[in-house]
């Protein structure tokens, strides 16, 4: 386990799935965690789990598309825990629909949550980290990010947002290094979360996808969270601007 003792982490989209696991794993590593999402009740349940394992956490409601809420959440986290050392930009959605049927509203919703949300949270968090003399931002993208990743049918808006996250990560890493802020990105493949239920509902397609994976299985959220903990820790102190793929060998195959 990588040590995050005396660190303060804020995780978006942390009420379920990988975001929840990130919160639990970072708390086990010693971080005090601000658990944020649009459903405060679910966040409070995650906080109780963290407290049961001996950690410290705070539940906060956050819509990442609203800057005033991002400002308020960062402010409250700093007031409660004394600072902000780590941001895990995890909040995101995936809605399957053929490209020719995606509406402008659906496109805007996906880009607002997945990409604009990461921009807003990173900007506000980085401003606080600059005051403190440094910090770490870990963005969550996906193998469905095009370019060095994979293009998927029926989620063009999702793919566009995740490709944007990879580019944003590289730009921020270069620009924020002067403030001792490291920025890296994790690009998961098929992970056992609520988000892949739509894929699994089509058994034929799902089996075809598994057949492409050298490890022939879906990843566990904890496996991604351990990578996030590494990137958030001093063990990765010479890493910035990296897009780290964790996909069971999918891209290599």
N, C-alpha and C positions, 0 to 999 in steps of 0.2 A: 504494500500500500504506500502511495506517495503521500508525504506529510503536507498537510495544509493547515497545520496548527497555527492559531492566532490570525488566520485569514478570514476575510468576509467575502462571501460569494452571493451573487444574485442570479437566479435562474428563471428564465421566462418559459412559459408553457410547461410548468412543472407540476400540474395537478394529476397527470397520468402519463403512461407510456415512458419514453426515454427521458423526458424532462423530470418525471418523478424519480426515476432511477438515478439520474445525475445528482439530484438533490440528496438522496440517501447515501450515495457513494462519497460525494464530497464532504458530507457531514461526518461520515465514518472516518474520513481522512483528517478530520479535525477542524474543518471550516464551520463558521457560523453562517447559516444559509437563509437568504430571503427567498421564500417559495412564492412565485407569482404566476397568476393566470387569470382568466376572465371569470372563473367560478371560485369565489372566496371560500365557500364551504369545503370544496375538494382540496384546496390549498391547506386548510386547517387540518384536514385528515392526514396530509403528508407531514405537516409539522408535528402532529402527535406521534407518528411513526419515528420521526427523527429523535424526538424527546425520549421515546421508549428505549432507543438504542444509546441514550446518553448524550445526545447532541443538543445544540441550540439552534433554533430556527424561528422565523417570523413569516406569517402568512399575509400576503398583500394582493388585493385585486389589481389587475393590470390588463388594459387593452393596449397592446404594443403599437397600435396605429394612432394613438392619441398622445401627442407630446406632453400635454399637461399632466397626464397620468404617469408617464415615464419620469418626468421631473419630480412628481410627488413621491413616487415609489423609491427613487434613488435617495431623495432627501430623507425619507423616513428610515430607510436602511442605514444610512450614515448616522442619523440621530440615535438609532437603537443600538447599533453595533460599533460605532466609532470610526467607520470608514467603509471603503469598498475596494477590494483587491482583485476580484474576479467577476467577470460577466460571462455567463453562458447563454448565448443567443439561440435558444432552442425553439421558441414558439413558431408554429407553422401549420398549414393545412394542405390537404391534397384532395381535390374533387375531380373525379374522373368524368371526362366528357370529350367526344370527338372535336377536333380543332374547328371544323366548319360550323359547329353548334355552340361554341363558347361565346357567351354574350360579353359585351363591354363591361357590364357590372361584375360578372364572374371573374373576368381578367383582372379588373381593378382590385377586387377583394383579395385574390390570391397574391398579387404583387404587393398590396398594402401590408398584409400580415407577414408574408414570408420575407420580403426584401426591405420595404420601407420600415417595417418594425425593427429589423436588425440595425438599419441605419440610425434610427432615432435612439434606440437603447445604447448603441455603441458610442454615439456622440455625447449623450448625457453622462454615461459612465466614464468615458475617456476624460471629460472635463474634470470630474472628481478625481480620477486617478492622477492626472497631471498635477493637481494641487498636492497630492500625497507623495509624489515622486516616482510613480510607476504603477503598473498593474498588468493584468492579463485579460484578454478577450478571446473567447473560444466561440466561433460561429459554427452553426450546424447547417450543412448543405445536404447533398445526396449524390449518389452515383448518377442520378438522373439530372446531371448538370451540363450535358453536352460537352463539346470540346474534348478534354481528356476523359470525360465520363461517357455515359450512355444516353442516347435519345430514346424516349419512350412515347408510344402512341397514346392518345387520349388524355394526356396531362401536359399539353404544350405550355400552359400558363405556369404550372408547377416547375417544369424543366427550366423555363426562362428565369424564374425567380431564384432557383438554386444555382444556375450558372452565374447570375448576378452576385450571389453571395460569395462565390469563389473569387470573382473579380474584386469585389469590395474588400475582401480579406487581404488580398495582395496590396491594394492601394493603401489601406489603413496601416498595414505593417510597415511600409516604407515611410509614411508620413508621421506615424506616432512613435517610431523608434527613438526619436530625439527626446521624447518625454519618458523613456524607459517603459513604454507600454508595448507588450508583445501581442500580436494578433495572429491566431492560427485558425484553421478550419477543419472540421471533421466531416467526411462524406460517407455516411453509412450506406450499405446495400440493403438487402432484405432482412429486416429486424422484426422480431416478434412483438409488435405493438398494435394498438387498435387501428392504426393507419393502413396496415396491410390486409385488413379483413376483406376489403373490396377485391383485392387481387386473389386472395384465397378462395373467394366465393366462386370463381371460375376455375374449377379443378384442373381442367386441361391446360389452361394457360399457366397456372401455378406450377404444375408438374414440369412443364416445359422450361420455366424459369429455374427451378431447382436443378434440372438436368444440366444447365449451363454452369452451375457453381462447382468448382473443384472440390469444395468441402461438403457438397450435397446436403446442406441444411440451412435453415434460417438462423440468423444470429440472435444472440440474447442481448437484451438492453444493457445488462451489466457489463458485457464485453465492450460496448461502446463507451459506457460511463467510465470504465477504467482508463481508456484512452483520453477521455476528457480530463480526468483527474491528473494524468501525467502531463498534459499540455498546460494545465492550470498551476502545476507545481514548479519548483525550482529545478527539478530533474530535467526539464526541457528548456533550460535558461538560454540556450543558443539557438532555439527554434523560433522563427517568426516568419510570417508570410507563407507558411506551408499549408497545403491542402492534403490532408491525410485520409486516404481511402481505407475503409474497413468493411470488406464486402465478400469475404469467403473466397477470394480469388476470382471474382466475376470479371473484372477488367482485364486480368491477366490471361483469361482463358481464350 
